[in-house]
Amino acid sequence: MMFSPALISYFGSDPSETAPLEALSPSSPTEAGTPAPRILVVDDEALIADTVVQILNRNGFIAEAAYSGEEAIAAARRSCPELVLSDVLMPHIDGVEAAIQIQNHCPETRIVLFSGQAATIEILSRAKERGYTFELLAKPIHPTQLIQHLRG
């Protein structure tokens, strides 16, 4: 299967080359008897969002996609996820602004932002001036590293 250049740049390699983790780690939520964490994946590129959702769902998470900052805010207002994994640079409402609004409505939600763009630093510093600090992962990231970070 051929993947788009955007998808390959997101993961740094073809995601089909990455098999799902063979078994959940002993500290994974499903083996510990607690419910799997619900993750909202936000990216304006549907192929990327949907692929990340598939990878997370195959590895013990309950993930769903939102394709804009607006959709992410609406989804979080319906039901606060345990974690939001969002691209930063998106049209209209960027990932940082969406994260701020989600954090205001869902203060216990962990926010992890993704970006491969230098402009992200300026956006994050504006959020920090407003009192918000978020985790940031650089693109590309290998799916195994992503899973390990989200479990950490």
ChimeraX attribute file (.defattr): number of C-alpha atoms within 10 A of each C-alpha:
attribute: neighborCount
match mode: 1-to-1
recipient: residues
	/A:1	5
	/A:2	8
	/A:3	12
	/A:4	10
	/A:5	11
	/A:6	12
	/A:7	19
	/A:8	17
	/A:9	15
	/A:10	21
	/A:11	20
	/A:12	15
	/A:13	17
	/A:14	17
	/A:15	20
	/A:16	11
	/A:17	7
	/A:18	13
	/A:19	11
	/A:20	17
	/A:21	14
	/A:22	7
	/A:23	9
	/A:24	14
	/A:25	15
	/A:26	9
	/A:27	10
	/A:28	19
	/A:29	16
	/A:30	15
	/A:31	13
	/A:32	11
	/A:33	8
	/A:34	9
	/A:35	13
	/A:36	18
	/A:37	18
	/A:38	20
	/A:39	24
	/A:40	24
	/A:41	26
	/A:42	32
	/A:43	26
	/A:44	21
	/A:45	15
	/A:46	14
	/A:47	15
	/A:48	23
	/A:49	23
	/A:50	19
	/A:51	15
	/A:52	25
	/A:53	21
	/A:54	17
	/A:55	21
	/A:56	22
	/A:57	17
	/A:58	15
	/A:59	19
	/A:60	21
	/A:61	22
	/A:62	18
	/A:63	24
	/A:64	20
	/A:65	25
	/A:66	22
	/A:67	20
	/A:68	24
	/A:69	28
	/A:70	18
	/A:71	16
	/A:72	25
	/A:73	22
	/A:74	15
	/A:75	17
	/A:76	23
	/A:77	14
	/A:78	9
	/A:79	11
	/A:80	21
	/A:81	22
	/A:82	18
	/A:83	19
	/A:84	27
	/A:85	25
	/A:86	31
	/A:87	28
	/A:88	28
	/A:89	21
	/A:90	18
	/A:91	11
	/A:92	10
	/A:93	17
	/A:94	19
	/A:95	32
	/A:96	26
	/A:97	19
	/A:98	24
	/A:99	30
	/A:100	20
	/A:101	18
	/A:102	25
	/A:103	19
	/A:104	11
	/A:105	15
	/A:106	17
	/A:107	13
	/A:108	13
	/A:109	19
	/A:110	18
	/A:111	24
	/A:112	21
	/A:113	22
	/A:114	22
	/A:115	19
	/A:116	16
	/A:117	11
	/A:118	8
	/A:119	11
	/A:120	19
	/A:121	12
	/A:122	10
	/A:123	16
	/A:124	21
	/A:125	13
	/A:126	15
	/A:127	17
	/A:128	12
	/A:129	9
	/A:130	10
	/A:131	9
	/A:132	14
	/A:133	16
	/A:134	15
	/A:135	11
	/A:136	18
	/A:137	17
	/A:138	11
	/A:139	15
	/A:140	16
	/A:141	17
	/A:142	15
	/A:143	21
	/A:144	15
	/A:145	11
	/A:146	16
	/A:147	16
	/A:148	10
	/A:149	11
	/A:150	15
	/A:151	13
	/A:152	8
